Amino acid sequence: MDLQEELSAAVDTGALLALSDTHHARPARPLGIREAAGHLVKVYALEAPGRTVTGQDAEAGLRIAARHLESARCGARWGSPC
């Protein structure tokens, strides 16, 4: 992966790579059970050092999960067209 080609200029690549240098404890915080694309999902916040998952972050993650679950439902595995 070429970080310069694939990441936005707004991303601090040095800080991003520093997170992967060594193991960092990442606390998991339960955010409850939510609905996404007709599925009940357990939502957790996994936080990197010095970062906090906000409600807005959680909602964005849930939207991504819903799109993923919806596309999986439309696949050949489920046998139903969309």
Residue frames as qw, qx, qy, qz and C-alpha x, y, z in Angstrom:
[[0.000, 0.889, 0.459, 0.000, 0.00, 0.00, 0.00],
 [0.393, 0.276, -0.009, 0.877, 1.38, 3.36, -1.00],
 [0.181, -0.624, -0.559, 0.515, 0.23, 5.66, 1.80],
 [0.045, -0.373, 0.123, 0.918, 0.80, 8.79, -0.28],
 [0.200, -0.063, -0.671, -0.711, -1.51, 7.56, -3.05],
 [0.365, -0.391, -0.825, -0.184, -4.28, 5.98, -0.98],
 [0.305, -0.595, -0.567, 0.482, -4.76, 8.32, 1.98],
 [0.079, 0.935, 0.262, 0.225, -6.19, 11.81, 2.02],
 [0.391, 0.501, -0.281, 0.719, -3.75, 14.66, 2.56],
 [0.459, -0.661, 0.100, -0.585, -5.68, 15.39, 5.77],
 [0.941, -0.310, -0.135, 0.025, -4.43, 12.12, 7.31],
 [0.168, -0.818, 0.543, -0.087, -1.32, 12.45, 9.47],
 [0.885, 0.225, -0.405, -0.040, 0.49, 9.38, 8.11],
 [0.282, 0.441, -0.683, 0.510, 3.26, 9.65, 10.71],
 [0.458, -0.245, 0.517, -0.681, 0.78, 9.48, 13.57],
 [0.900, 0.102, -0.078, -0.417, -1.11, 6.67, 11.84],
 [0.745, 0.337, -0.554, 0.156, 2.04, 4.61, 11.40],
 [0.009, -0.442, 0.659, -0.609, 3.10, 5.32, 15.01],
 [0.754, -0.192, 0.249, -0.577, -0.06, 3.55, 16.19],
 [0.965, 0.164, -0.164, -0.122, 1.17, 0.37, 14.51],
 [0.280, 0.663, -0.636, 0.276, 4.76, 0.50, 15.84],
 [0.087, 0.136, -0.897, 0.412, 3.99, -1.34, 19.06],
 [0.304, -0.496, -0.808, -0.095, 1.05, -2.85, 20.84],
 [0.159, -0.220, 0.240, -0.932, -1.30, -0.34, 22.41],
 [0.099, 0.360, 0.862, -0.343, -4.12, -1.29, 24.73],
 [0.228, -0.194, -0.393, -0.870, -7.39, -0.37, 23.07],
 [0.271, 0.146, 0.715, -0.627, -10.22, -0.16, 25.56],
 [0.179, -0.316, -0.779, -0.511, -13.54, -1.57, 24.39],
 [0.232, 0.139, 0.452, -0.850, -16.64, 0.27, 25.54],
 [0.159, 0.420, 0.880, 0.154, -20.09, -1.27, 24.94],
 [0.158, 0.065, -0.096, -0.981, -22.51, 1.08, 23.18],
 [0.596, 0.206, 0.474, -0.614, -25.54, -1.20, 23.29],
 [0.422, 0.239, 0.836, 0.258, -27.58, -3.18, 20.83],
 [0.276, 0.510, -0.085, -0.810, -28.74, -1.39, 17.70],
 [0.736, 0.456, 0.499, -0.046, -30.53, -2.20, 14.46],
 [0.013, 0.594, -0.497, -0.632, -28.68, -2.06, 11.15],
 [0.415, 0.260, -0.664, -0.565, -30.27, -3.19, 7.86],
 [0.834, -0.170, -0.270, -0.450, -32.75, -5.41, 9.69],
 [0.746, 0.019, -0.582, 0.323, -30.09, -7.02, 11.90],
 [0.537, -0.840, 0.030, -0.069, -29.54, -6.56, 15.62],
 [0.680, 0.420, -0.357, 0.484, -25.88, -5.76, 16.21],
 [0.624, -0.672, -0.165, 0.362, -23.83, -5.33, 19.37],
 [0.365, 0.833, -0.074, 0.410, -22.00, -2.03, 19.06],
 [0.718, -0.518, -0.074, 0.459, -18.65, -1.46, 20.75],
 [0.205, 0.952, -0.209, 0.086, -16.25, 1.48, 20.66],
 [0.870, -0.124, 0.001, 0.477, -12.60, 0.42, 20.31],
 [0.009, 0.999, -0.040, 0.004, -10.47, 3.41, 21.17],
 [0.731, 0.353, -0.218, 0.541, -6.86, 4.10, 20.21],
 [0.514, -0.409, -0.309, 0.688, -4.57, 5.86, 22.67],
 [0.116, -0.293, -0.012, 0.949, -5.51, 9.52, 23.01],
 [0.279, -0.106, -0.518, -0.802, -8.71, 9.14, 21.01],
 [0.342, 0.215, 0.716, -0.570, -12.34, 8.89, 22.04],
 [0.010, 0.325, 0.810, 0.488, -15.19, 7.51, 19.98],
 [0.261, 0.110, 0.213, -0.935, -18.01, 10.06, 19.88],
 [0.559, 0.403, 0.617, -0.380, -21.71, 9.44, 19.30],
 [0.516, 0.714, -0.177, -0.439, -21.21, 10.82, 15.79],
 [0.101, 0.488, -0.850, -0.172, -18.40, 8.29, 15.18],
 [0.369, 0.065, 0.900, -0.221, -20.62, 5.46, 16.41],
 [0.594, 0.581, 0.330, -0.448, -23.46, 6.53, 14.11],
 [0.394, 0.683, -0.492, -0.368, -21.08, 6.69, 11.13],
 [0.068, -0.305, 0.950, 0.017, -19.82, 3.18, 11.92],
 [0.492, 0.284, 0.744, -0.351, -23.37, 1.91, 12.20],
 [0.576, 0.667, -0.019, -0.472, -24.21, 3.37, 8.76],
 [0.244, 0.561, -0.756, -0.234, -21.18, 1.60, 7.27],
 [0.252, -0.066, 0.950, -0.172, -22.20, -1.66, 8.93],
 [0.585, 0.461, 0.465, -0.479, -25.76, -1.28, 7.62],
 [0.525, 0.660, -0.340, -0.415, -24.51, -0.83, 4.04],
 [0.084, 0.404, -0.909, -0.058, -22.27, -3.88, 4.41],
 [0.381, 0.125, 0.857, -0.323, -25.06, -6.01, 5.85],
 [0.608, 0.570, 0.196, -0.517, -27.47, -4.85, 3.15],
 [0.442, 0.609, -0.568, -0.334, -24.99, -5.72, 0.37],
 [0.092, -0.238, 0.963, -0.085, -24.34, -9.15, 1.93],
 [0.542, 0.302, 0.640, -0.453, -28.08, -9.84, 1.94],
 [0.609, 0.645, -0.070, -0.456, -28.20, -9.14, -1.81],
 [0.039, 0.552, -0.797, -0.242, -25.43, -11.59, -2.63],
 [0.651, 0.126, -0.667, -0.339, -25.71, -15.04, -4.11],
 [0.154, 0.090, -0.884, 0.432, -25.27, -16.54, -0.66],
 [0.326, 0.217, 0.564, -0.727, -28.75, -15.41, 0.30],
 [0.211, 0.281, 0.872, 0.342, -30.32, -16.16, -3.06],
 [0.142, 0.810, 0.530, -0.205, -32.43, -13.01, -3.14],
 [0.413, 0.456, 0.225, 0.756, -32.10, -10.23, -5.70],
 [0.181, -0.517, -0.343, 0.763, -32.11, -6.59, -4.60]]
